[in-house]
């Protein structure tokens, strides 16, 4: 790949159309990530201590709320100094640890993968350690992260309807560090093509990750820079492009994915993307969205949590029906077990649309 530092400088100076610029939620996050890549930190992008933000999710509540070790130690002391029998102490400490570290949530998601009886079986996936991840979980000697488990569960939901991902062209907007591409490649899906479009510099990170983890050249902006049109059927197996290159893409795809990132955008931006996607005529559109919408600065929506990053107007689940109703119908929807219901009863929901 082209040197990540040089790519970051190029994209930082590039001015796309306003519709493809970072929205309020991502504006400051993008600046932080640009700075880290230019400073040569891309090799550590999954390490929480480095400072990359926004695209490497994790399950640990200790990390999420930056709980100090002393607090955990004090909790353990209270349990150990209680009158609870030894076996009870051990069990309670185990349960507290498994919930707070996220291992219980990871285990629940992994167990769902064990229901997959169609080859290649999703529980056989093994994630790389590229990016020096702070958090990974080992099941049956294979590594998984919050990112790969979220995607594998969502793809398992889709697998109920399509049976196989062989010979499919899959496009994603906001694909994080490229987990879907790694999943398809790692499980040896036959004759697939994966295209990830994302805000710079996140496209640089996913290109870096897929090149290192899949050990192959990745199609990028510079490969197609001189093309007025990018013919989808002639693209490489794995591709990571800046979001605005969607205007140059030409052809058809089979599946479109968006997991979580649409909910971090504004309505006009999501509408523009979906209008472009409909021209590629995917048979299936799979979305994961917080049904109630992300937090706003003034907390006008029902999601009351205070949050440092916020949207101006939440994208709620029902909005997708309006955006897609002319061309697609809702085939299925699911919160549990394939999505996630939060402790405070909010719904990270999977929506599967099929072309009419």
N, C-alpha and C positions, 0 to 999 in steps of 0.2 A: 504494500500500500504506500501511497505518497506519505511522506513524513507527517505524523499527526500534528506537530507544532506548526508546520507550514500550512496544512489544511486549516487549522484553527485560525491562523492569521488571515487566510483568504476569506473564509466564511464570516469572520468577525467584521471585515471591511465591506462585505457584500450587502447591498440594500435590496431586499426582495419587495414585492408588492406588500402593501399593508396587511392584506388578508393572510399572508404567510409569515408575518412577524410574530414574535412571542406575545401571547396575551398576558393580562395582568398576573395571572397565577405563576407563569413561567419566566417573566421578565428578569427578575433578580437571580433566579436559579441558573438561567442561561449564562449570565455574566460570570457567576462563580465558577461554573464548569469550564467556560472558555479559559479563564485565568489559570486553572489547574492544569489543563492540557498544554497551554503555552509554556507553563513552568515545568513540563516534563513528567507529570504525575499520572499519565494515562495508564501506566502499567499497574497502578494501585487503585483503579477507579471503583472497585467493589469493597474497598476497605473503609469502613465508616470513620476511622480516625483521620483520614486524609482530607475529607471535606466535600467530596462529590455528593450531589444532592439530586433526588428526584426520580431516578430510574433504576435503582437497585433496591427493591423492597426487602423488608425483613419482618420476621414474626415476633422477635423478642420484645416484650413490653419493657424490659429493663433498659434496652437500648433506645426504644422509642421515647421513653420519658426520662432518659439519662439518670437512672437510679444509681446512686453511689453504692459501692460495695459494702460500706458500713451499714447502710439501711438493711440490706439483705442479711448481713451478719447479725444484726440486732434481732431480726425476725427469727433466725435460726436459734439464737440464744434463748429467746422467749419460749420457743417450743421445747428445746432441750432441758430447760429449767422447770418445766411444768410437771404436773403429776401424771401426765399421760404415760401409759405403759410403753415400753421400749419399741414394740412393734408398731404401735400407733404413731409414735414420734417419727419413726423411719418412713412410714407411709405418708404422713402429712407433709414432711419435708420434701419427699419425692414429688407429691402432687403440686406443691407450691412451686418447686423448681421447674417442673415440666410445663406448667402454664406460663410462668413468667419468662422463661427462656424461649418460648414458642415451640418447643419440641412436641408438645401434645397436639397443637394445631397441625404441625408438619406431619405427625404420625397419622392423624385422622385423614389428611389429604392423601398420604401414601396408601393407606388401607383402601381408599376408594379406587386407586389405580389397580389394586389387586383383583378387582372385579372385571378387568379388561381381559376378554378371552379371544380377541382377534389379533393375529400377528400383523405387525410387530407389537408386542405388548408394551404398553407405556411404562409399566413399572420396571422395565429392563433398561430404561434410559439411565445414563451416567453422566453427570455434568462435569465440565472441566473446572479447574481452579484458576483459570485466567482472570486477571484483575485482582488477585489476592483477596478473596471474599472473607469478610469478618464472620459471616454466618452461613454455614452449610450443615445439612443433616445427612447422616449415613443410614441407609436401609438396605439390608441384604448386600452390603459391601459396595453399594452405589451411592453417589453423592447427588443431593438435591438442594435447591435453594427455594426461598419463598417465590422467586420469579418462575422457576421451572415448574414447581408444584402448582402454582396458580394457572399457568398455561396448560400443563398436562391435564388438569381437571377440566378446564374449559374445552380443550380439544377432545377429551373423552366424551363430554356432553355432545359435541358435534359428531363424533364417531358413531353414535347411535343411529345416525341418519345416513351417513355417507359410506360407512364400513371401512373404506380405505382412502388414504391420502396419496396413493400412487398416481402418477400422471396428472397431478394437480398444480395449477399456478396459484400461489397464495400471496396475497398482498396485505400488508399491515401498515397502518399509520400509528406512529408513536410506539414502536416495538421495543422500547427499553434498550437493553444491551444485546438484543438479538436472540433471545431464548428460543423462539419458534424455529428460527433457522437452524440452531444447534440441535433441537429436538428432531427435526426432519432428517438432518444429516446423520446424527448419531444413531437413529433407529433404522437407518438405511432404507428410507422411503424411496421407492423407485421413480426416477424420471420426474422429480418435482422441481419447481422453481419458486424461490422465495424473494419477495421484494419488500423491503422495509423503507418507509419514508418517515423522516423525523426532522425536528428542528435542529439546525446546526447549534452546537457541536455534537449533539447526541448521535447523529448519523456517523460521525467519526468514531465514536466509542463502539457502536455496534459493528462497524467495519473492522475495527481493531480486534474486537472479541471474536468475531466469526472467522477472521483470517487465522488467528492463533488457535482457536479451539477446533476448527474444522480443517485446518492446514490446507487451505486453498485460496486462490486469488478471488477477491470479491469485486463485483461490479460497483463502480462508484460514479460520482458526478464528473470526475475528470476523464474517465473512460468515454463518457457520452457527451462531454461538454460541447463538442463541435456539431453534434447532431441537432437538426431542427426537430426531428422526431426520434423517440427511442422506441423501437419495435420490441414489444414485450416478448414475443416468441424468439427473438434473437439474443435476449439478455442472458447473462451468466446464471449459473445455478443459484448463487447467493448474491444479493444486491442490497446495498445500503446507500440511499440517496437523500439529499436535502429535500424537505417537504415540498418546496416550490417546483421541483422537477416533475411533479405529478402532471403539470401542464404539457410536458413533452411526451409523456407516455402514450403509446398507441397500441391498441389490440384488446384482447379479451383475457379475463382471469376467471378462475373457478370459485375462489373463496376470498372474501375480504374479512379481516379481523381488526377489531379495536378493543383493547383491554384497558380500561380505566382512563386513558389519556383524554378521550373526548369530554369526559366529565370535568376536566380541568381547563376546558376551552370555553369560548363564548359561542352563543347560538349561531351567529353569522359565519363563524369560522367552521363550525361543524357542518352547517348547511352547504357551504362551498365544497368541503371535502366530499360529502355524500353525493352531491350533484356530479362531481367528477367521477366518483366510484361507479355510479349507475351507468355511466357511459362505457365502462369496461365489462358490463353485463355479468357480474358474478352470479352464480346460481344460489350461493348462500352468503349471508352477511351475519357474522357472529360478533356481538357486542357485549362487553361487560361494563356496567354503569351503576353508580349509586342511585337507586331508584328515587331517593329523596333529594338528590343533588348535593353538590359540594357546598362548603361553607362560604358565606358572603361576609364582607367586612362589617355590615350593619346587622347581620343575623336576621334578615327578613324572612329567610326560608326556615323550614322546620329543623334544620341541622344546626343545633345551637352551640356546638363546640367552638371554642376560640382557637383560631389557627393562624399561623404567621402568613400563609399563602392562601389566597381566596379568589373566587370568581365574582364578577359583577352580577351575573344572572345565572342561576344553576341550570344545567342541562339535566332534566328529569327524565325518567324512563319513558313516560308517556309521549314525550316530544318526538321520539324516534318513529312512532306510528305515523305522525303527521308528515315527517320528512321522507318516509319511505312508502307510504300507502299507495301511491300511483303505480309502483313497479313491484312491490313486495308485500307478502303477507306474513304475519307472525306465525311461525311454525311451532315454536316452543319457548318457554321461559323457565328459569330456575334460579332459586337462591340457595337452597340446600338440597343435595350435598355438593353441587358442582361450583356454586358461588360461595358467598359468605354472609352470614348474619352476625352483626356486631353485638357485643355485650349489651349495648344500649338500644338494641332493636332497630338498627338501620340495615338496609338490604343492598348488598353488592350483588347485582342481579345479572344473570346471563340472558340475553335476548337473541334468539335465532330466527332470522328472516329468510324466506325462500322466494325466489323469483316467480312471479305469476306466469 
